Amino acid sequence: MDDALILEFKVRDEEDEETLKETVASALCQIKEKQYAAQLIARGIPLERIRCYGFAFEGKKVLIGN
């Protein structure tokens, strides 16, 4: 069985986040809070096969976390 990917992209909000690392954390938190994996699990994809990545942008800078 193939892996499934969940990607969340965010632009750093200077008022709410001091660093790109905080923006990545916010993206990953959103994936969990909104239960994006639920549809994939319902299709029979096991949770351990679902990979989640948060992308944080600030101009030309990008940070990716999982």
Secondary structure as a PSIPRED ss2 file (coil, helix, strand):
# PSIPRED VFORMAT (PSIPRED V4.0)

   1 M C   1.000  0.000  0.000
   2 D C   1.000  0.000  0.000
   3 D C   1.000  0.000  0.000
   4 A E   0.000  0.000  1.000
   5 L E   0.000  0.000  1.000
   6 I E   0.000  0.000  1.000
   7 L E   0.000  0.000  1.000
   8 E E   0.000  0.000  1.000
   9 F E   0.000  0.000  1.000
  10 K E   0.000  0.000  1.000
  11 V E   0.000  0.000  1.000
  12 R C   1.000  0.000  0.000
  13 D C   1.000  0.000  0.000
  14 E C   1.000  0.000  0.000
  15 E C   1.000  0.000  0.000
  16 D C   1.000  0.000  0.000
  17 E C   1.000  0.000  0.000
  18 E C   1.000  0.000  0.000
  19 T C   1.000  0.000  0.000
  20 L H   0.000  1.000  0.000
  21 K H   0.000  1.000  0.000
  22 E H   0.000  1.000  0.000
  23 T H   0.000  1.000  0.000
  24 V H   0.000  1.000  0.000
  25 A H   0.000  1.000  0.000
  26 S H   0.000  1.000  0.000
  27 A H   0.000  1.000  0.000
  28 L H   0.000  1.000  0.000
  29 C H   0.000  1.000  0.000
  30 Q H   0.000  1.000  0.000
  31 I H   0.000  1.000  0.000
  32 K H   0.000  1.000  0.000
  33 E H   0.000  1.000  0.000
  34 K C   1.000  0.000  0.000
  35 Q C   1.000  0.000  0.000
  36 Y C   1.000  0.000  0.000
  37 A H   0.000  1.000  0.000
  38 A H   0.000  1.000  0.000
  39 Q H   0.000  1.000  0.000
  40 L H   0.000  1.000  0.000
  41 I H   0.000  1.000  0.000
  42 A H   0.000  1.000  0.000
  43 R C   1.000  0.000  0.000
  44 G C   1.000  0.000  0.000
  45 I C   1.000  0.000  0.000
  46 P C   1.000  0.000  0.000
  47 L H   0.000  1.000  0.000
  48 E H   0.000  1.000  0.000
  49 R H   0.000  1.000  0.000
  50 I E   0.000  0.000  1.000
  51 R E   0.000  0.000  1.000
  52 C E   0.000  0.000  1.000
  53 Y E   0.000  0.000  1.000
  54 G E   0.000  0.000  1.000
  55 F E   0.000  0.000  1.000
  56 A E   0.000  0.000  1.000
  57 F E   0.000  0.000  1.000
  58 E E   0.000  0.000  1.000
  59 G C   1.000  0.000  0.000
  60 K C   1.000  0.000  0.000
  61 K E   0.000  0.000  1.000
  62 V E   0.000  0.000  1.000
  63 L E   0.000  0.000  1.000
  64 I E   0.000  0.000  1.000
  65 G E   0.000  0.000  1.000
  66 N C   1.000  0.000  0.000
